């Protein structure tokens, strides 16, 4: 079982999730794509990754653009156990 820091957000009629990951995940496009795909299937909605230290984002461009104006501390984070 893995624990994830996830923010589930609804903005302008779009539901999406933001998952906090280690920065190296975002630096590796192949690994980032795998995580986005797996979590998108699990949550049934688009997922964007947020680097834990550098706060870089990875995922759908429209969501990434929206998140540029939001500080991570403003997101509704919760710890979720995924099997």
N, C-alpha and C positions, 0 to 999 in steps of 0.2 A: 504494500500500500504506500502511495506517495502523497505527501501533503503539498498543496499548492496555495499560493496567495492569489486569489481571483477577485476581480471587481466585476459584477454584473451590472450593466448600464443600459438604460433605455433613453435615447436622445433623438428627437425629431422623428419618432415612430420607428426607429431602428434599434433592435436589441443586439447587444454584442457583449463580449467578455474581454477583459484585459487580464493577462496572466503575467505575474512577475517571474522573471527567469534570471539566471546568472548571465552576466554580460557576454560571455563567450558564446552562448547559444545564438544571440543575435548576430555576432560576428561570423558565424558559420551558416551561410544561406541554406545549405542542405539540411542541417539540423533544425534550423528555425522553421523551414517548411514542414518538416516531419511533426514538430510540436504543434504548429498551427493546425495542421490537418487532423491530428489525433484529438486535440482539444475541441476543435470545431465539430467533429463527429460526436464527441461526448456531450457537449452542451447544446448541440443543435442550432448553433448560431455562429456568426463570424467571431474569430478570436484574434486579438492583437497582442503581441508580446511587448513587455516593458522591461528593459534591463534594470536590474536591482540597484546598481550603483550609479551608472552613467545616465540612466533614464532615457536611453535610446529606445525607439519604438520600431516594430516590424509587423507588417501585415497589410490589410486593405488600405489603399491610399486615402480614401475619404475618411476613414476612421482615424488613421494616423494623423491626418491633417487636423481633424477636430481635436485630438488629444494634445496637440502642440500648445493649446491655450489653457490646459488644465494641469495643475500641479498634482503629482501623484498623491499627496496627502489629502486632496479633495475627493478622491475616489472611494467608493464604498467597499473597501477591502474586507474579505473574509477568508478564513482558512478552510479549505475543502480537502477532504480525504478522497482520493480517487483510487479505485482498485484496478 
